[in-house]
């Protein structure tokens, strides 16, 4: 089982979802799957990013709501990097 670490960016942007029960529920499901290293269902469109965000993975909690995360195997760690829309998390 992985330990969870939260970036400052994630903590700041997560506050925007405090009243969004749907995103919070999906996030709880995904985090449980990630920390227990279970397969992520295809509906979340989990994939590794390219370019300057290489090494960071992204999945869709909803249509335009993303979770960016990193798994650091050496430290047995799941780092929640960012949460938000395409434009806020990927600077598009």
C-alpha positions in Angstrom: 0.0 0.0 0.0 1.3 3.4 -0.9 1.5 6.4 1.4 -0.1 9.6 0.2 1.6 13.0 -0.1 -0.1 16.2 -1.1 1.6 19.1 -3.0 0.9 22.7 -2.0 -0.7 23.1 -5.5 -3.0 20.2 -4.9 -4.1 21.4 -1.5 -4.8 24.9 -2.8 -6.8 23.7 -5.8 -8.6 21.0 -3.9 -10.4 23.6 -1.8 -12.3 24.6 -4.9 -14.0 21.2 -4.8 -15.1 21.3 -1.2 -18.8 21.4 -2.1 -18.6 19.2 -5.2 -19.7 15.8 -3.9 -19.4 14.1 -7.3 -15.7 15.0 -7.7 -14.9 14.2 -4.1 -16.5 10.8 -4.4 -14.7 10.0 -7.7 -11.4 11.2 -6.1 -11.9 8.9 -3.1 -12.5 5.9 -5.4 -9.4 6.7 -7.5 -7.1 7.3 -4.5 -8.2 4.0 -3.0 -7.4 2.2 -6.3 -4.0 4.0 -6.6 -2.8 3.3 -3.0 -3.7 -0.3 -3.2 -2.2 -0.5 -6.7 -5.4 -1.9 -8.3 -6.1 -1.3 -12.0 -7.7 2.0 -12.9 -10.9 1.5 -14.9 -10.7 2.9 -18.5 -13.5 5.5 -17.8 -10.8 7.5 -16.0 -8.6 7.7 -19.1 -5.4 7.3 -17.0 -2.2 8.2 -18.9 1.3 9.6 -18.6 1.8 13.2 -19.6 4.4 14.3 -22.2 6.7 17.2 -22.6 7.6 19.3 -19.5 5.2 17.2 -17.4 6.8 13.9 -18.3 6.6 11.5 -15.4 3.3 12.9 -14.1 0.2 10.9 -14.7 -3.3 12.3 -15.4 -6.7 10.9 -15.1 -10.2 12.3 -15.6 -12.5 12.5 -12.5 -15.2 14.1 -14.7 -15.3 15.5 -18.2 -13.0 18.5 -17.6 -11.8 17.7 -14.0 -8.4 16.1 -13.8 -6.2 14.6 -11.1 -2.4 14.8 -11.7 -0.3 12.4 -9.7 3.1 10.8 -9.4 3.9 7.3 -8.0 7.4 7.2 -6.5 8.1 3.5 -6.2 11.4 3.9 -4.3 9.6 5.8 -1.6 6.4 3.7 -1.8 4.6 7.1 -2.3 1.6 8.4 -4.1 2.0 12.2 -4.6 -1.1 14.1 -5.5 0.3 16.8 -7.7 -2.7 18.8 -8.8 -6.5 18.8 -9.3 -8.5 21.0 -11.6 -9.6 21.6 -15.2 -7.4 21.1 -18.3 -6.7 24.9 -18.5 -5.7 25.2 -14.8 -3.6 22.0 -14.4 -2.0 21.9 -17.8 -1.7 25.6 -18.5 -3.5 25.3 -21.9 
